[in-house]
Amino acid sequence: MSDKKCPICGYELDSWNDCVSFNNILECPECEEHFELKAVTLNQPSLTIPKSIAEQADKIAYYALQKEGAEEFHQWFDYKQDEYMDVVFAYLNPLTRDLVKVVEG
């Protein structure tokens, strides 16, 4: 059973792509009524990084870290901080920075 239904007539859709859409306003192919597709908030996993490592990471150019990888990372951090390498990459990446929370430490 489909979980995608027109809220007006109850018509079951195979996909939201079956509807004509304009700015999240959909048109049911059956009743041709319009309804809004509500956004669902997803639980995002939260990464954490100590403030001291974030401050050190802010001194690194992301493109250099991306290009050189672990070699560039180890020029700025010692091997004890390897556990933070992936988080540092996420922290420095403008697309994923919002997923990283800086905590005291």
C-alpha positions in Angstrom: 0.0 0.0 0.0 1.3 3.4 -1.0 1.9 6.1 1.7 1.6 8.7 -0.9 -2.0 9.8 -1.1 -3.9 12.9 -2.2 -5.1 14.4 1.0 -8.3 15.5 -0.7 -9.6 12.5 -2.6 -7.3 9.8 -1.2 -6.0 8.7 -4.6 -2.9 6.5 -4.2 0.1 7.7 -6.0 3.1 5.6 -7.1 5.4 8.6 -6.7 5.1 12.3 -5.9 6.5 12.6 -9.5 3.0 11.6 -10.7 1.8 15.1 -9.6 2.2 18.3 -11.4 4.3 20.5 -9.1 5.0 24.2 -8.7 6.9 25.4 -5.6 5.7 22.4 -3.5 2.1 22.9 -4.5 1.0 19.7 -6.1 -1.9 18.9 -8.4 -3.6 15.5 -8.0 -3.8 13.7 -11.3 -7.2 12.2 -10.3 -9.2 15.1 -8.8 -7.0 17.9 -10.1 -7.2 19.7 -6.8 -4.1 21.4 -5.4 -2.4 20.7 -2.1 0.9 21.6 -0.4 3.6 19.0 0.1 4.8 19.6 3.7 8.5 19.3 4.4 9.5 16.7 7.0 12.3 17.5 9.4 14.9 14.7 9.5 17.0 13.8 12.5 20.5 14.8 11.4 23.4 13.0 13.0 25.5 15.4 14.9 29.3 15.3 14.7 31.3 17.0 17.4 34.8 18.5 17.4 36.7 20.0 20.3 37.2 23.8 20.1 41.0 23.5 20.1 40.9 21.2 17.0 38.4 23.5 15.3 40.6 26.5 15.9 43.6 24.6 14.5 41.5 23.4 11.5 40.5 27.0 10.7 44.1 27.7 9.8 44.1 25.0 7.1 42.9 25.7 3.5 40.2 23.1 2.7 41.3 22.7 -0.8 44.8 21.8 0.3 43.5 19.3 2.8 41.2 17.8 0.2 44.0 17.5 -2.3 46.7 16.2 0.0 44.6 14.3 2.4 46.3 12.6 5.4 49.7 14.1 4.5 48.4 17.7 4.9 46.4 16.7 8.0 49.5 15.4 9.7 51.4 18.6 9.0 48.9 20.4 11.2 47.9 17.6 13.7 49.7 14.8 15.4 48.8 11.2 15.0 46.9 11.2 18.3 44.2 13.3 16.6 43.6 10.9 13.7 40.2 10.1 15.1 39.2 13.6 14.2 40.4 13.5 10.6 37.0 12.8 9.0 35.3 15.4 11.3 37.9 18.0 10.3 37.2 17.3 6.7 33.5 17.8 7.3 34.1 20.9 9.4 36.2 22.6 6.7 33.9 21.6 3.9 31.4 24.5 3.3 28.7 22.0 2.4 28.9 19.9 5.5 30.2 22.5 8.1 26.7 22.9 9.6 26.7 19.2 10.6 29.7 19.7 12.9 29.1 21.1 16.4 32.1 22.7 18.1 32.3 21.7 21.8 34.6 22.8 24.6 37.8 20.8 24.9 
